[in-house]
Amino acid sequence: MKITKTARSRFGVVDYKSQDFGSLFTDHMVIADYKNGMWGAPEIIPYGPMSMDPSSSVFHYGQALV
């Protein structure tokens, strides 16, 4: 698996005694492409924004809830 480490970790600056749900995230995330009914090779990359096609089914009629 390909791993790209972040240039600057936030591990040392986290206040573990005072956390709000949904406000603390890891330094990295896993991505993998899904194409032709199969998952591609996963990759670990630094945490960051993801681009999505506006026509993704998750945006239409609540299909992501199924």
Backbone as numpy.savetxt, mean C-alpha at the origin, in Angstrom:
# Nx Ny Nz CAx CAy CAz Cx Cy Cz
11.90 -11.89 -4.27 11.06 -10.73 -4.27 11.96 -9.49 -4.27
11.62 -8.54 -5.10 12.36 -7.29 -5.16 11.98 -6.41 -3.97
12.98 -5.85 -3.29 12.75 -4.98 -2.13 13.48 -3.67 -2.36
12.75 -2.56 -2.28 13.34 -1.24 -2.36 13.10 -0.57 -1.01
14.18 -0.34 -0.26 14.04 0.24 1.08 13.86 1.75 1.02
13.15 2.27 2.00 12.94 3.70 2.11 14.26 4.39 2.47
14.41 5.62 2.03 15.63 6.37 2.33 15.66 6.83 3.78
14.46 7.02 4.38 14.41 7.53 5.75 13.28 6.85 6.51
13.62 6.03 7.47 12.62 5.33 8.27 12.03 6.26 9.33
10.75 6.04 9.64 10.07 6.80 10.69 10.02 6.00 11.99
10.62 4.84 12.02 10.54 3.94 13.17 10.97 4.60 14.47
12.03 5.36 14.45 12.56 5.97 15.67 11.79 7.17 16.18
10.87 7.72 15.39 10.15 8.93 15.80 8.68 8.67 16.16
8.28 7.43 16.17 6.88 7.09 16.46 6.63 7.10 17.95
5.57 7.76 18.37 5.14 7.75 19.77 4.14 6.60 19.94
4.61 5.46 20.40 3.78 4.27 20.49 2.74 4.33 21.62
2.85 5.29 22.50 1.90 5.41 23.61 0.71 6.29 23.24
0.81 7.03 22.16 -0.27 7.92 21.75 -0.50 7.77 20.25
-1.46 6.91 19.90 -1.73 6.65 18.49 -3.23 6.75 18.22
-3.57 7.39 17.13 -4.95 7.41 16.66 -5.08 6.38 15.55
-6.21 5.64 15.54 -6.42 4.64 14.51 -6.36 5.27 13.11
-5.65 4.63 12.23 -5.56 5.09 10.85 -4.60 6.25 10.62
-3.76 6.55 11.61 -2.83 7.66 11.44 -1.37 7.22 11.43
-1.10 5.95 11.72 0.26 5.44 11.76 0.40 4.34 10.72
1.36 4.49 9.83 1.53 3.55 8.74 2.97 3.04 8.69
3.17 1.93 8.06 4.49 1.35 7.93 5.35 2.17 6.97
6.63 1.89 6.95 7.55 2.56 6.02 7.46 1.98 4.61
6.89 0.79 4.49 6.87 0.09 3.20 5.49 -0.50 2.92
5.28 -0.88 1.67 4.04 -1.54 1.27 4.36 -2.56 0.18
3.47 -3.51 0.00 3.64 -4.56 -1.01 2.73 -4.23 -2.19
3.27 -4.35 -3.39 2.47 -4.19 -4.60 2.63 -5.42 -5.48
1.61 -5.71 -6.27 1.65 -6.79 -7.25 0.59 -6.50 -8.30
0.91 -6.72 -9.54 -0.04 -6.52 -10.63 -0.91 -7.75 -10.80
-2.18 -7.54 -11.13 -3.10 -8.62 -11.43 -3.49 -8.49 -12.89
-3.10 -9.47 -13.69 -3.32 -9.38 -15.13 -3.65 -10.77 -15.68
-4.66 -10.82 -16.52 -5.07 -12.08 -17.15 -5.37 -13.17 -16.13
-6.00 -12.77 -15.01 -6.41 -13.75 -14.00 -5.30 -14.26 -13.11
-4.12 -13.63 -13.15 -3.00 -14.10 -12.33 -2.29 -12.92 -11.68
-1.77 -13.16 -10.47 -0.97 -12.16 -9.79 0.46 -12.22 -10.28
1.05 -11.06 -10.49 2.46 -10.98 -10.86 3.35 -11.07 -9.63
4.63 -10.92 -9.84 5.59 -11.00 -8.74 5.38 -9.83 -7.77
5.29 -10.12 -6.48 5.14 -9.03 -5.51 6.44 -8.25 -5.36
6.31 -7.01 -4.92 7.47 -6.16 -4.71 7.22 -5.31 -3.47
8.23 -5.16 -2.63 8.14 -4.29 -1.46 8.77 -2.96 -1.84
7.99 -1.88 -1.63 8.46 -0.54 -1.99 8.20 0.43 -0.84
8.85 1.59 -0.83 8.55 2.58 0.21 7.10 3.01 0.16
6.52 3.28 1.32 5.14 3.75 1.42 4.96 5.02 0.60
3.88 5.09 -0.15 3.62 6.28 -0.95 2.29 6.19 -1.66
1.95 7.22 -2.42 0.67 7.23 -3.12 0.60 6.15 -4.20
-0.63 5.72 -4.50 -0.86 4.75 -5.56 -1.71 5.41 -6.64
-1.39 5.15 -7.88 -2.24 5.69 -8.95 -3.23 4.61 -9.37
-4.47 5.02 -9.59 -5.51 4.09 -10.01 -6.27 4.67 -11.19
-6.67 3.80 -12.07 -7.47 4.21 -13.22 -8.85 4.66 -12.73
-9.35 5.79 -13.21 -10.67 6.26 -12.77 -11.80 5.28 -13.05
-11.61 4.34 -13.97 -12.67 3.38 -14.27 -12.54 2.10 -13.44
-11.66 2.08 -12.45 -11.52 0.90 -11.60 -12.85 0.56 -10.95
-13.16 -0.71 -10.89 -14.47 -1.14 -10.38 -14.70 -0.73 -8.94
-13.64 -0.50 -8.18 -13.80 -0.11 -6.78 -14.55 1.22 -6.65
-14.52 2.04 -7.68 -15.19 3.35 -7.65 -16.65 3.29 -8.10
-17.13 2.14 -8.56 -18.45 2.04 -9.17 -19.37 1.09 -8.41
-20.48 1.58 -7.94 -21.58 0.79 -7.41 -21.21 -0.08 -6.21
-20.19 0.28 -5.47 -19.83 -0.48 -4.27 -19.33 -1.88 -4.55
-18.78 -2.15 -5.72 -18.33 -3.50 -6.06 -17.21 -3.99 -5.17
-16.48 -3.08 -4.56 -15.37 -3.49 -3.69 -15.88 -4.08 -2.36
-17.15 -3.93 -2.06 -17.70 -4.45 -0.82 -18.06 -5.91 -0.90
-18.11 -6.47 -2.07 -18.52 -7.86 -2.26 -17.44 -8.82 -1.84
